[in-house]
Amino acid sequence: MRSNTTQTVIGALFAVAASLIALPALSQATAAEAARLGADLTPLGGEKAGNAAGTIPAWDGGITSPAKAGFPNFKPGQFHPDPYASDKPLYTVTAANMGQYAGQLTEGHKKLLQTYRDSYKMVVYPTRRSAAVPERIYAATKRIATTAKLAPGGNGVLNAGEGIPFAIPKEGVQVFWNHILRYRVDSAIRIYGQAPVTAGGAYTMVRLKEDFYVPYSAPGAKTENLNNTIVYFIQETLAPARLAGEILLVHETLDQSVENRKAWIYNPGQRRVRRAPNVAFDNPGTNSDNLRTSDQLDIYNGSPERYDWKLVGKKEILVPYNAYKLHSDKVKYADILKKNHINQDLARYELHRVWVVESTLKQGMSHLYSRRTLYVDEDSWQILAVDCYDRRGQLYRVQEGHVINYYDLPTVWTTLETTFDLSNGRYLALGLDNEEPQTYDFSAKFSTANFQPSALTRRGVR
């Protein structure tokens, strides 16, 4: 017969084992929590109510159509007129008064204000909770709220599809996946400029064409039917001439514990397609002059596997939002791109509730950034700002996602992404389409056949 002590130890071990088995389930939403979606929470999990101070209003559904934006005659492909053009600034944050607003500033914005104290400022406007997505995304988010779960190690998502998998997050890596799997588009084409700007303000515009196909967001999509691929992506360099013709193809995988992303490059000089295993993590982003890493396109992309993730909580932070001035075809690139940073008179900041997530490089893992702090919009799950720290723990780069509601879908997405390198006064501006004949083409219809390696050779221009 076992002693009481032995039985106690065995019982404790069984209890620990049972708790470990239950851990993945604890991260899923309960039925009671899921019932809050569309009630006191927005359909995507944000707090529907405004804040106590009245500086953040209640969410009223956002902008769901051009007519609701005030532009019933809007045509797809046009640049989106500003529904808040009559808004007046509430105040401007500068190096001189930043202490007054310190609790609402990211560490990155504090550093930008201090570093460029004579020119950098943040013009703050009334908060407009414009975010909206199609109704089917709301329905899917509620449908998968109690089933979606993390793959082993947090390196993917299971039992989900179409909607936001973790609308009521309990872990930092869940917020990361909400950003990766947020609704952006079903299919789209865009042509835009990427400008690596020197410390003196000079730049050579890199012109890019991108095609997107997002099967994860398709009507009725289920993770088990996606062949482990959530996004198909082609990026072609159009200019300058010395870079033109290079084409990158990416198949972005979902459960990255099973298979990492697949990528191919077409080299116009060699007229051949080859696998590109290094299009990931901190390898340099395409033609970015080393001002961003591969995993900084779309603010953050790829696998979370090299980092530990901590959910800090939700805070009220001044973030870029409703950036219709930066989106306008009435401004030129020269109006936007200035020395050390973009023209801050064109940038719009608002006070929003954001999820704050810390990602810290795991022991034994390698990356240019030892830590990243993410500020994630509660209404759309779009990352709006990131503080990137170097291997010494010093603030190194600051990212911003200047978003608008593309209300013809609708979807909240960046119109301009910026990455500021604090070590040398340079920065990267990505998404510049103001001088193009149109913005995103959301009418594009793609399938997986358009994103096979054989398609790259057919697209080769020289």
N, C-alpha and C positions, 0 to 999 in steps of 0.2 A: 504494500500500500504506500502511495506517495505521501510525503509529509505535507503539512499545511503550507510550509514555506515553498516547497517545490510546486505545489498546486497554484500558489499565489504568483510565482514567477511565470509559470506556463500561461496562466490566465492573463497576466500583463502582456506577455508576448503576443498572444492571440488578439488582444485588444489593440496593440500597436499595429499588427498586420492588417487587422480589419480597417483601422483608420487610414492606413496607407492605400488600401484598395479603394476606399471611398473618396480619396482625394480628388480624382478627376470629376466625380459627380458633384462635389462641393462647388466646383467652379461653374457649373451650369446654373441657369436660372430656374427657380422653382415655379410651379404653376401660379402661385400667388404673385410672385415677382413679375412674371410675364403678363399677368392681367393688368399691371400698371401701365403697360405700353399703350399709348393712346388715351390714357386716363389722366393721372397726375404727371406722367411722363409723356414726352413726345413719342410718336411712333418709332423713332430711332433711339430712344432712351435718354434724351436730354430732359432737364427739368422744365416742365411747361410754364411754370410760374416765373414771374420776374423776381428780382432780388429785393431785399428789404429796403434798400436805399432808393429804389425806384430808378436806378441808373441802368439797369438791364430790364427791358420790358418782357412781358409774357410772350411766348411763341404763339402766333395766331395762324399757323399753317404755312408761313413763308410765301414766296412768290411762285405760283404754280403754273403761270402762263404769261405770254407777252401781254395779253389783255390786262391781267392782274397787275403787271408791272406798269401799266399805263400806256402801252404801245400796241394797240390792237392790229396795226398795219405792219408789224414787224415781219420781215421775211427771213427764213432760215439762211444762214451764211453771212448775214449782216453782222456788223459789230453791234453789241448790245447797248442801246442808249441807257443812260444812268437814271434809274427810277428815283434816286435820292439827290438829284442835281441841285435841288433847292435847299438842301441841308447846309447849315452854317456851322463852322467849327465851334466846339465848346471851349477848348483851350489847347495850348501847344506846350508839349513837354520839351524842355531844353536842358542843357548841362547845368544851367543856373538854377532851375527849379525842380530838377528831377528828384530831389529828396522828398518833396511833397507827395510824389506819386510812387515812391520806391516799392511799396507793397503791391503795386499793380504792374511792375515792370519785370520782364525777364532779365536774367543776368546778361544775356547777350545784348539787349537793348541798352542796359545801363552802360555796358562797355562801349558800344557805338557812340552813345551820347558823350562819354568822357573822352574817347579817342578823337572824335571829330567835332569838338565842342563848338567850333565856330560855324559849322555848316549843317551838322546832323540834328534833326528835330523830328518830333512825332506830332502831327496835327490830328487831334482827336475829335471825332464827330459823334453825333447821337448813335446809340446802338440800334442797329436794324437787324432783327433776326430773320433774314431773308431766306434761309436754307429750306429747300424742299427737294423731294425726289418723287418719282412716279408712285402712285398708290400701290402698285403691285409690290414695290420694294418694302413698303410699310407692312403689307400683309405677310410677305415672306419673312420679314424680321420677327414678327410675332409667332409665326408658324414654327420657326427653328429655334426659338429662344430656349426651350427646355430640352432640345436634342443636341444642339451644337456642342462640341467638346474639343479640347486640344488633343492633337496627336502626341505620341510619346516625346517627352522632352520639350513640348511646346512648339515643335518645329512644323506644325501644320494644323489644319482644322478638319474635323470629321463631322458627319451627320448634319451638314449645313447646305447652303445653296441659295443664290439669288439675293438674300437679305443680309443684314448685319448679323454676324454670328453671336456676338456677346454684347447685346445692347445694355445689359446691366453687368458691367465688368467687375470681376473680383481680383484679377491679376493684371500686372502691367503688360505681359505679353499678349493678353486678350485685346487690350487697347491697340497694340501694334497691329494685330490681325484685323481689327475693325477698320483701321486705316487702309491696309492692303486690300481688303475685300469690300470697301465702301462702293456705293454705286457711283460711277463716273459716266459710263456710256455703254451701249451695246457694241457699236462699231463707230469708227470715226477716222477722218483724215485731217491732218493739220500741217501747214507749212509755217515755219517760224524762224526767228533768229536767236542765236546764242552768242553773247558778246563777252569775251574775256577782257576786262577793262584793266589797263595798267594803272599804276599809282599816279601817273600823270594825267590820266583820263583818256588815253588813246585806246583804240580797239580795232580789230578786224572782225567784221560780222561773219559768223559761220551760219549758213542757211541750211536748215534741215527739213526733211519731209518725213512724217510719221504716220503709219497706219496702225490702228488698234482693232482688236477683236477680243471681247471679254465674255467668254462662255459662262463664267461663274455667274454673271448678272443676267443671263438670258432668262426669259419666262420659264418657270418650272424647273430651273437648273437644280441638280442635286450633286453633291460632291462625289458620290460614288459612281456617277455617270460621266465624269469630266475627263477621264483618262489622265487624271492627276494634273491637269493643265488649266489654270485660271485665266491667263492672259496670253494672247499672241500679239507680237509687236515687231514691226519693221521700222528701222530708222535709216534713211538715206541722206547722205551729205550732198547738197546741191552746190554749195559755194563755200569758200573761194575755189578757184579752178584747180589749185594744187591739191585740194582734198576731195574734190567732187568725184562722185561715183562709188565711194565706199558705202557698203550697205551692211547693216547689222540686223540679224534676225534672232529673236528671243522667244522661247516657249517657257513661260513662267510657271513653275510647278507649285502645287498647293501643299501637299504633305512632303516637306523637304527632308524629313527623316527617311523617306523612301528614295527620293531622287531629287538632286539639286537641279536648278534651272539649266536648260539646254540653250546653247547659243552658237550661231554661225556668222562668219564674216565673208563678204564678197570683196575681193581685192581687185580693183579695176586694172591695175598694172599687170597682174598675173592672170586675170580673167578666170579665176577659180574660187570656189567656195571651200572654206575650211572651218573646222570646229573651233570655237573660241571659248576655251574653258575658263579664261580669266576675266570674263565680263561679269564680275561679281565683287561684292565686298569693297575693299579699298583700292582696287585697281582704278586707274584714272578713267573718268567719264569721257565719252567720245568727244574728241576735239575741244576739250574744255580748258586746255592749257594748264592742266593739273590743278584747276580751281574747284573741282568737285570729284568725288569718288563715284564709282559705278552705282553704289547703293544710295546715292543722293538724288538721282533722277526721280521726279514725282515726290520730292522732299525726302522720302525714305522708301526703299523697296528691297525685295529679296528675302533672305532667310534671317531669322532672329537668333540662330544657333550659337553665335560667338559671344553673345551678351547674356548677362543676368538682368532680369527685368523687375522693377519695383514700381508698384502703383502708389504714387505719393498722395494722390487725392485730387479734388477739384478746387480750382482757384479762380478768382476774378482777375483777369489779366488783359492789358492793352495789347491787341493783336491786329495785324493787317486784315481788313475785311471790306467787302463791297468796293473793290478797287476798280470801279468803272472808269475813272479818269486815266488810269494806267492802261486800260483796255481800249481806249478810244482811238478811232482812226483819224481823229482830228489832231493828234499829237504825233510828232516825228521821233525817231529813235534818238536824235540829238537833243530833243527836249527832255528825254528820260535819263540818258546816260551821262552822268557827271563824274567829276573827280572823286574817288574814294567811295562813293555811294550813289544810288539813283537820286533823282530830283524829288526830295521829300515834300515839295509842294503838291506833287501829284499823288503821293501815297496817302491812304486813308486808314486811320486806326480807330478801333472801337473797343469798348469794354465788353468782354464776353467771358462766360464761364468755360474753362478748358480743363480737360484732364491733364495732369502733370505726371509724366512717366520718366523714370530714370533707367537708362540702360548702361550697365557697367561691364567692361570687357572681362570675360572669364579668365581665370588663371590658366596660363599656357596657351591662350589664343592670341592671334595677331590681328591688329587693325590700326590704321592711322589715328583713329579716335579711341581714347581710353574710356571715355564716358560721353553720353549724349543725353540731354534733357529735352524731352518732347512736350510740346504744348498742343493739345488735340481738341478741336472744336467739338463741344457736346452736341451740337445740332446736326453735324454732317460726318463726323469722324475724320475730317481732313486735318492733317497736321498743318498748323499755321506758323510755327516757329520751332527752331531747334538750336540749342547751345551745344557746340562740339568742342570737346576738350582734348588736348594733345596727350602724349605719353607721360609728360611731366605733371599732368593734372591742371595745366593752364588753359584758360579759355582761348581757343585757337580760331575757330570759324563760327559764324552766326548765319543761320538760314532763315529766310522768310518765305511764306507762301501767300502771295497776294491773290485772294480769291474773289470770284464773283459768282452769282447765280446765273448760269446759262439757262435762262427761263424758258427757252423754247423746248427743253427736254421735260422737266427741269433737272439740273444737277449743279452742285457746288464743286468748283474745281479751280485750280490756279490759272490765272491769266499771265502771271509773271512769278518766276522763282528767282530768288537772289541768294547768293552765298558770298559773304564778306570774309576775307582773310585778314585777320587783325595783325598778323605778323609782318605784312608788307604793304598794306594799303590797297591791294588789288581786290577785285570782286568779279563775280560772274552773274550775268543777267540772262535768264533762259525763258523763252516763251514769247519773245518780242514778235508780234505779228501786225503791229499798227500800220505798217507800210505795205502789207500784203493786200491783195484784192478782196479777201474774205477771211473770216476767222474759222473755227472748226467747221468741218462738213460732217454733220451728224446723220446725213442721209445715206452715207456709205453702207453697203451691204457686203459683208465678208463671211467667209467660212474657213475652216481649217485648211482647205485646199490652197488658199491664198498665202499661206504662211509655212510652206514647206521649203526645204533648202533648194530644191530644183527651181523654185520661183525666183531666187536671187540671181541666177545666171540669166534668166529671161529679162530681168529688170536692168541688168548691167548696161551702162551707157557708153563705156569706153574701155 
